[in-house]
Amino acid sequence: MQVQDWLGEASATTHLNAMTVDVEDWFQVQAFAGSISREEWDSLPRRVEANTERFLAMFAAAGVQATFFTLGWVADRHPALIRRIVAGGHELASHGYAHRLAHAQTPGEFREDVGRARRLLEDVGGTQVVGYRAPTFSINTRNPWAFGILADEGHAYSSSLYPIRHDLYGMPHAPRTPHRVADGRLLEIPMTTLRVGGRNLPCAGGGYFRLLPYALFRTGLRRVNRTQRGVFYTHPWEIDPEQPRNEAAPRMARFRHYVNISRVAGRIESLLADFAWDRMDEVFRRELDEGRKQGLLS
């Protein structure tokens, strides 16, 4: 069977999609958690500012505004970068403070982490922060209490669920479209999937975007756009082929992190040209406004 047969004929996009960047450095990824300790972070070469600047330039050239889910740890060390994100008309959102898995924290630890990050980002950026994305999509059936804490801490939406089956994350039976959680007080906007043969296939970026041929990803997102908006995510380190090599990491971790990394910048430029993009709070403004009118969202 040809790929085109099971994907269906591609059609021109008519939906606006959300472009997002998870602002973290190369040494903070979960794949390296077992080989790079947190105590080492401040001693390692930081590349997040220069790489995020590349994204800002790419988006400016394409006339696209995006959402930057930013670590508080990064904002602490690169406040000028945070201000440049906001000055460019992009949405500043939270990725938590310390890139700790949400389900590996107690409710108290999680509250402290997300509250600290939101307050810091707002102070540095001079703008309200209403969005949150959990590191490594780490909200799932183990910690549904996290949604209530996010609402308590002033967030209006989360983009933390990935409705796929994966060894590191995923919640395959979660809703595939925006829905309310935490008694309606928070809007969850899940990562984009394509329903094929009774299974959810990833169609949101990250490692799959690097691994699969660009033409296949484009066809999949066009099919998604027949009926709904998509959410795409990437990271600053994904456009940095010159970043340090972590040879201490397991072989699979190195493969996941470095595969096709030299091609990502060009693929994202193609993506910006092939689809319509905006920041999360604009793409999903209707759902956010409905929640606010009903007094459900911040």
C-alpha positions in Angstrom: 0.0 0.0 0.0 1.3 3.4 -0.9 1.7 6.0 1.9 -0.6 8.3 -0.1 -3.3 5.7 -0.1 -3.7 5.4 3.6 -3.2 9.1 4.2 -5.7 10.1 1.6 -5.3 12.7 -1.1 -3.7 15.9 0.4 -5.7 19.0 0.1 -4.9 22.7 0.6 -5.0 23.8 4.2 -7.8 26.1 5.3 -7.1 26.1 9.0 -4.8 28.2 11.1 -2.2 26.2 13.0 -0.3 27.0 16.2 3.5 27.3 16.0 5.2 26.6 19.3 8.8 26.5 20.6 9.8 24.7 23.9 12.6 26.9 25.0 15.2 24.7 26.7 18.9 24.0 26.2 20.5 20.9 24.7 21.6 19.5 28.0 18.1 19.8 29.6 16.3 17.2 27.5 14.8 14.1 29.2 16.9 11.8 26.9 20.0 13.1 28.7 18.6 13.0 32.2 20.6 9.9 33.1 23.9 11.1 31.7 23.9 14.9 32.6 23.1 15.9 36.1 21.3 19.1 37.0 24.3 20.1 39.0 26.3 20.3 35.7 23.9 22.5 33.9 25.5 25.8 34.8 28.9 24.5 33.8 27.9 23.5 30.3 28.0 25.8 27.2 24.6 27.4 26.8 23.3 27.7 23.3 19.7 28.4 23.9 19.8 32.2 23.4 21.5 32.1 20.0 19.3 29.2 18.8 16.1 31.0 19.9 17.3 34.1 18.1 17.5 32.0 14.9 13.8 31.1 15.4 12.9 34.8 16.0 14.6 35.7 12.7 13.0 32.9 10.8 9.5 33.8 12.1 10.1 37.5 11.4 11.1 36.6 7.8 7.9 34.5 7.4 5.6 37.0 9.1 4.7 34.4 11.7 4.1 34.9 15.4 4.5 31.9 17.7 4.2 30.8 21.3 7.4 30.2 23.3 6.9 27.8 26.2 9.9 28.9 28.2 11.7 27.4 31.1 12.0 29.7 34.1 15.6 28.4 34.4 16.3 30.0 31.0 14.5 33.2 31.9 16.7 33.6 35.0 19.9 33.5 32.9 18.7 35.1 29.7 16.2 37.9 30.6 17.1 39.9 27.5 16.0 37.0 25.3 12.6 36.9 27.1 12.1 40.5 26.4 13.0 40.1 22.7 10.4 37.3 22.4 7.7 39.6 23.8 8.9 42.6 21.7 8.5 40.4 18.6 4.8 40.0 19.2 5.1 36.4 20.3 3.3 34.8 23.1 5.3 34.1 26.2 4.2 30.9 28.0 5.5 28.6 30.6 7.4 25.3 30.4 7.8 25.2 34.2 11.0 26.3 36.0 13.4 23.3 36.2 12.3 20.9 33.5 11.2 18.3 36.0 8.6 15.7 34.9 5.2 16.7 36.3 4.3 13.1 37.3 7.7 12.8 39.2 6.8 15.6 41.5 4.4 15.8 44.5 1.5 18.2 44.1 3.3 20.6 46.4 6.5 20.4 44.4 4.6 20.9 41.1 2.8 23.9 42.5 6.0 25.5 43.6 7.7 24.9 40.2 4.9 26.2 38.0 4.1 29.2 40.3 7.8 30.2 40.4 8.1 29.9 36.6 5.0 32.0 35.9 5.9 34.8 38.3 9.4 35.0 36.9 8.3 35.0 33.3 5.7 37.7 33.9 8.2 39.8 35.8 10.9 39.5 33.2 8.7 39.7 30.1 6.3 42.3 31.4 3.3 40.4 30.1 0.7 38.1 31.3 1.5 34.3 31.0 -1.6 32.1 30.6 -0.2 29.1 28.8 1.7 26.1 30.1 3.3 22.9 28.6 4.6 20.1 30.8 8.1 19.0 30.2 8.1 15.8 28.0 4.2 15.9 28.0 4.3 14.5 31.6 0.7 15.0 32.5 -1.2 11.8 32.2 -3.4 9.3 34.1 -0.8 9.3 37.0 -1.3 13.0 37.8 -4.6 14.5 36.7 -4.4 16.7 39.8 -1.8 18.8 37.9 -4.6 20.5 35.8 -6.2 21.9 39.0 -2.9 23.3 40.2 -2.3 25.0 36.8 -5.7 26.6 37.1 -5.1 27.6 40.7 -1.8 29.2 39.7 -3.4 31.4 37.1 -3.0 29.5 33.8 -5.9 29.6 31.3 -4.7 26.7 29.1 -2.3 23.8 29.0 -0.8 22.0 26.0 0.5 19.0 27.8 -1.3 15.9 26.6 0.0 13.8 23.6 -2.7 11.3 22.6 -0.2 8.7 21.4 1.5 5.5 22.8 5.2 6.2 23.5 7.7 4.7 25.9 8.5 8.1 27.5 5.1 9.9 27.4 1.7 9.7 25.9 -2.0 9.2 26.8 -3.4 7.4 23.8 -7.1 7.5 24.9 -7.1 11.2 25.7 -9.3 13.5 23.6 -7.6 14.7 20.4 -9.2 18.1 20.3 -9.3 21.0 22.8 -11.3 20.2 25.9 -11.8 21.5 29.4 -10.3 19.9 32.5 -10.1 20.8 36.2 -13.9 21.2 36.5 -13.8 23.4 33.4 -11.3 25.9 34.8 -8.5 25.0 32.3 -8.5 24.5 28.6 -6.3 21.6 27.5 -5.1 21.8 23.9 -3.5 18.4 23.1 -0.7 17.8 20.6 -1.8 17.0 17.1 -2.4 13.5 16.0 -3.7 11.8 12.8 -6.2 9.1 13.1 -5.3 6.2 10.8 -6.5 2.6 11.1 -7.9 3.0 14.5 -4.6 4.5 15.9 -3.4 8.0 16.7 -0.2 8.8 14.7 2.0 11.7 15.8 1.7 14.8 13.7 3.0 17.6 15.9 6.8 17.9 15.4 9.6 16.9 17.6 11.6 13.7 16.9 9.0 12.4 14.5 9.4 15.6 12.4 13.1 15.0 12.2 12.8 11.2 11.5 10.1 11.2 8.8 10.4 12.6 5.3 9.1 16.2 5.2 6.7 15.4 2.4 5.0 12.7 4.5 4.6 15.1 7.5 3.2 17.8 5.2 0.7 15.4 3.8 -0.4 14.3 7.3 -0.9 17.8 8.5 -2.8 18.7 5.4 -5.2 15.9 6.2 -5.5 17.1 9.8 -6.3 20.5 8.5 -9.3 19.3 6.6 -11.2 19.2 9.9 -9.2 20.9 12.6 -6.3 23.1 13.6 -2.9 21.7 14.4 -0.2 22.3 17.0 3.4 22.1 16.0 6.3 22.1 18.5 10.1 22.3 18.2 13.1 23.2 20.4 16.0 25.6 19.9 18.5 22.7 20.0 16.8 21.1 17.1 18.2 23.6 14.7 21.7 23.4 16.1 23.9 20.8 14.4 27.0 22.2 16.0 25.9 21.6 19.5 28.1 19.4 21.8 27.8 15.6 21.5 26.8 13.8 24.6 28.7 10.6 24.2 27.9 9.5 27.7 24.2 9.1 26.8 22.8 5.7 25.8 22.9 4.9 22.1 19.1 5.2 21.7 19.1 8.5 23.5 21.8 9.9 21.2 19.8 8.7 18.2 16.6 10.4 19.3 18.4 13.6 20.0 20.7 14.0 17.0 18.9 12.3 14.2 18.5 14.5 11.1 19.2 17.6 13.2 21.0 19.3 10.3 17.8 19.3 8.2 15.4 20.8 10.7 15.9 24.5 10.0 15.2 24.0 6.3 12.2 21.9 7.0 10.7 24.5 9.4 11.2 27.1 6.7 9.2 24.9 4.3 6.6 24.4 7.0 6.2 28.1 7.5 5.6 28.6 3.8 3.3 25.6 3.3 0.8 26.3 6.2 -0.8 29.2 8.0 0.5 29.8 11.5 -0.1 32.0 14.6 0.5 31.9 18.4 -1.5 29.5 20.6 -3.7 32.1 22.3 -4.8 33.5 18.9 -5.4 30.1 17.2 -7.6 29.0 20.1 -9.0 32.4 21.0 -12.6 31.3 20.6 -12.3 28.5 23.1 -10.4 30.7 25.6 -12.9 33.5 25.3 -15.8 31.1 25.8 -14.3 29.8 29.0 -13.6 33.3 30.3 -17.2 34.4 29.5 -18.5 31.5 31.6 -16.0 32.4 34.4 -14.2 29.0 34.0 -10.8 30.2 32.8 -8.4 32.8 34.1 
